[in-house]
Amino acid sequence: MGLTVGERLKKWIFQAVTGVLYMLFRLLSRQRHDGALKLSPIRNPLLKLSAVQLAEKIRKREVSSVEVVQAFIDRIQEVNPLLNAMVNDRFSSALSEAAHVDQLIEEHTGGEEVLQEQLPLLGVPLSVKGSFFLQGMPCSVGMISRAGVISSEDAPHVALLKRAGAIPLGVTNTSELCMWMETSNHLHGITNNPYDIGRTSGGSSGGEGSIVSSGGSVIGIGSDIGGSIRMPCFFNGIFGHKPTPGIISNVGQHPAVSGLHDEFLSAGPLCRYAEDLLLMTRVMAGANADKLSLSLEVDLKKLRFFTVVDDGGSPLTSPVDKQLMRAQRKVVRQLEEDLGVRVKDISFPQLKYSYQIFDTFLALPDKDGKPPQSFVELMSDGGPGAWPLWELIKWLFGKCDHTLPTIGWALLVSTCSATPSQFILQQKETLQREMDEVLGTDGVLLYPSHPLLAPRHHHPIFTPFNFSYTGIFNILGLPVSQCPLGLNEEGLPLGVQVVAGRLQDHLTLAMARYLERAFGGWREPAVLLLKPFFTD
């Protein structure tokens, strides 16, 4: 079903206004030139192994954990001045823990198989999103008021990863309060994309996406309530998985869940190699892992495949870049020619209301009628109440502690109606029913990870609703894997979302491994000339 005349007019007006504003922004912004800066190539071969491979080599004593951890520390120190991805490190503690791992392996007499079963990530370094509790480390979420907040304990899934033998290297940058699709804040600054530091690394797990892609970490963990794992993974050319909600604990992070957010938010892995997604998901799920049938062998030839090319033309989102549409069509051809399956081209008319559905359901109260904590309260962080309009005035004079997207989001949510639209509620109910019927327990859906390739810094301010390409699946409660599909002619990552039915995470994870073999997976973002970009 196409757009009505009124919808087409709204779309044209919205895109014209934002386009003019962006041109004015480019004219008035100060440009920063970094000349011929380039990300240095990865020279240590240990940095090009998956976590699964590293763990095996460590167990077999082919390499020590100290060697591995030191290799990643060296890489972080090499690339982080360009990327600003890791904002607080624990290198000394990590090396001490690695030495303890090596001693444990030396003294272990139970055999390699026992270590693999009990400690599958033994000695493997890990990066952690700065919104999660990591004992002894700051948990600032980019807020100046939280600069001194130190976590006294580990988040449950962080504890599970450490219990599996992983060694945290430090915490990475986020957008302020984890509520924006570009990782930038006034406490730590902006995080750059390793393929082009003039472009965004995404958000809110942009620090994770950047450090993993650059070779500074092999595995990382993020959170996703609107695409905060999948967008950074797409922009940075790596794999990411948003699990079925309710499987991995959402305890131990800031902001804490409220309202119905626990039904939409998922913690999950970011990895350069697809095989690590499965292991990470299994470890982070703990006792709930069996609910996902992760040990089940998947015969892709027996699955049903579907492709959706865009959201149907929402007036609020950008048209999908033709390069991404071509990449998705290549996936369709690959599946049909290699597996002998038929990929059905379908559409869901309700997808053009993705943002409205997301916005409506994020504001709903929980089952006891308690509404979610307001964004203004989160901005205040226990202090005097923040007034978004006043914060905007202070921002105009350079006197505000908050970023413009944070202020804009606060203004937007403060003007929304407290009464949900019955039309939007109906659209979601219909979309949920139709999507569940299509996917079932053996269906897989291809959908763009984002309408645009990695945008230039600050450009998302002018396309604020594009995240709805990922956010809609949070509201639908479906598992999604973001899979890289190589690079375009400019050297920017291409990708696609792979969606399955609830609790069918094993299907999207199997597809991630298949697409890695077919399209090459992560590509090293090295020796690329970096273009000018705009400062904050």
Secondary structure, DSSP 4 states (H G I P E B T S, - for coil): ----HHHHHHHHHHHHHHHHHHHHHHHHSPEE--TT--PPPP--GGGGS-HHHHHHHHHTTSS-HHHHHHHHHHHHHHHHHHH--EEEE-HHHHHHHHHHHHHHHHH--S-HHHHHHH-TTTT-EEEEETTB--TTSB--TT-GGGTT-B-SS--HHHHHHHHTT-EEEEEE---GGG-SSS-EETTTEEPEETTEEEEE--SSSHHHHHHHHTTS-SEEEEEESSSTTHHHHHHTT-EEEEPPTTSS---SBSSPP-TTGGGT-EEEEEESSHHHHHHHHHHHHGGGGGGGTTTS---GGGSEEEE--SSS--TTSPPPPHHHHHHHHHHHHHHHHHH---EEE---GGGGGHHHHHHHHHT---TTSPPPPPHHHHHHTTSSPP-HHHHHHHHHTT--SS-HHHHHHHHHHHTS-SSPPHHHHHHHHHHHHHHHHHHTTTEEEEE-S-SSSSPBTTGGGGSTTTTHHHHHHHHHT--EEEEEEEE-TTS-EEEEEEEE-TT-HHHHHHHHHHHHHHH-------S-----EE--
